[in-house]
Amino acid sequence: MRFTYYGQSCFMVEVAGKKLLFDPFITGNELAKDIDVNSLQADYILASHGHGDHVGDLLTVAKNTNATVICSPEVENWVNGKGYSNTIGMNMGLMKTEFGEVRMVIAGHSSSMPDGTYGGNPAGFVIKTAEGNFYYSGDTCLMLDMQLIPRYFAKLDFALLPIGGHFTMNAEDAVIAAGFIECDKIIGVHFDTFGYIKIDHDAAMQAFKAAGKELILPTIGKTIDI
């Protein structure tokens, strides 16, 4: 699997011959100013919830690529209302796709669309493929429900957890979450984009190291094999 970070909670995972883009938000992020949103390619776009820092560039990328958008029914209604129809609305449950399985799971957060309309339940995704499995929590607080994740799949190759605090888990919470989901390789997201969620990188890395886990703080625009 190949992973590319585009800032905030926007990232691409290339797996099973498909490009899965999550929570597109680039043009509104000063830290991602060197990323050309019109150059992005995607086969699927997965949206965890409706906040602007997760769907800000969804329509642009979708219309450029004709990607299939996977999201809650409420986010789907908003996307359809903007003139884009290649969508699959789902709720907390399991869906089989050409690249593997997508399980939508609960997140402890809120959700509204950029125009203020209701965005449905916030969510995360557990992705299972022949090449490996991973969990993206979406924006969330620490929840006991995360202990269900290992029951879905025997092993996660990696997980993406927010670590910025204030609106989501901070690094200390994410260490506990990593234990709940039984995953030792964590990619931190939703940090440093603006004042409320700026973090101490060294302290975050040390918190994970002390727990015997690896924290990857991705560089915007960089692609890694994972």
RAMO-V320658 format. One record per residue. N is the residue number from 1. D_CENTER is the distance of its C-alpha to the mean C-alpha in Angstrom with 2 decimals. Layout:
N_D_CENTER, N_D_CENTER
//
This chain:
1_15.53, 2_14.76, 3_11.81, 4_11.90, 5_10.41, 6_11.14, 7_10.83, 8_9.30, 9_5.46, 10_6.44, 11_6.96, 12_9.10, 13_10.15, 14_13.78, 15_15.14, 16_18.20, 17_19.26, 18_16.33, 19_13.74, 20_10.30, 21_8.56, 22_5.16, 23_5.94, 24_9.23, 25_11.02, 26_13.67, 27_17.18, 28_16.92, 29_15.87, 30_19.07, 31_17.54, 32_16.28, 33_19.74, 34_20.53, 35_17.86, 36_19.52, 37_17.17, 38_19.93, 39_19.85, 40_16.41, 41_16.77, 42_14.57, 43_15.72, 44_12.85, 45_10.32, 46_7.83, 47_7.55, 48_6.55, 49_9.67, 50_12.37, 51_12.57, 52_13.67, 53_11.30, 54_8.54, 55_11.18, 56_13.79, 57_14.17, 58_13.08, 59_16.77, 60_17.94, 61_15.89, 62_16.55, 63_20.22, 64_20.56, 65_19.30, 66_19.91, 67_16.53, 68_16.01, 69_13.58, 70_12.18, 71_11.73, 72_13.97, 73_17.64, 74_17.81, 75_15.15, 76_16.94, 77_20.22, 78_19.20, 79_18.12, 80_21.36, 81_23.32, 82_22.41, 83_24.03, 84_21.32, 85_21.89, 86_19.99, 87_17.62, 88_17.05, 89_16.69, 90_16.01, 91_15.93, 92_15.55, 93_16.91, 94_17.01, 95_17.25, 96_18.69, 97_18.01, 98_19.73, 99_17.21, 100_17.03, 101_15.79, 102_12.81, 103_13.02, 104_11.54, 105_12.01, 106_12.91, 107_11.30, 108_13.93, 109_13.49, 110_14.93, 111_14.34, 112_16.65, 113_16.74, 114_17.95, 115_21.44, 116_21.43, 117_21.42, 118_19.87, 119_16.23, 120_16.56, 121_14.82, 122_11.35, 123_9.38, 124_7.03, 125_7.60, 126_10.08, 127_11.06, 128_14.71, 129_16.60, 130_20.01, 131_18.65, 132_16.47, 133_13.87, 134_10.51, 135_8.39, 136_4.83, 137_6.41, 138_4.89, 139_7.90, 140_10.71, 141_14.08, 142_15.50, 143_16.63, 144_19.18, 145_17.38, 146_15.13, 147_18.41, 148_18.16, 149_15.34, 150_18.01, 151_20.22, 152_18.10, 153_18.24, 154_20.75, 155_18.59, 156_15.07, 157_15.22, 158_12.33, 159_9.45, 160_6.70, 161_7.98, 162_8.81, 163_12.41, 164_13.88, 165_15.72, 166_17.51, 167_14.81, 168_12.77, 169_13.76, 170_15.66, 171_16.26, 172_19.03, 173_17.11, 174_14.37, 175_17.37, 176_18.52, 177_15.23, 178_15.39, 179_18.85, 180_17.99, 181_15.66, 182_18.23, 183_16.12, 184_17.70, 185_15.28, 186_12.40, 187_10.33, 188_10.21, 189_8.00, 190_9.14, 191_12.70, 192_15.86, 193_15.10, 194_17.96, 195_20.61, 196_19.32, 197_16.45, 198_18.39, 199_18.74, 200_21.44, 201_20.00, 202_22.98, 203_22.88, 204_19.25, 205_20.12, 206_23.30, 207_21.84, 208_19.86, 209_22.91, 210_25.18, 211_23.27, 212_23.57, 213_19.93, 214_18.30, 215_15.89, 216_14.67, 217_14.30, 218_13.27, 219_15.50, 220_14.50, 221_15.79, 222_16.39, 223_15.87, 224_16.44, 225_17.38, 226_15.70
//
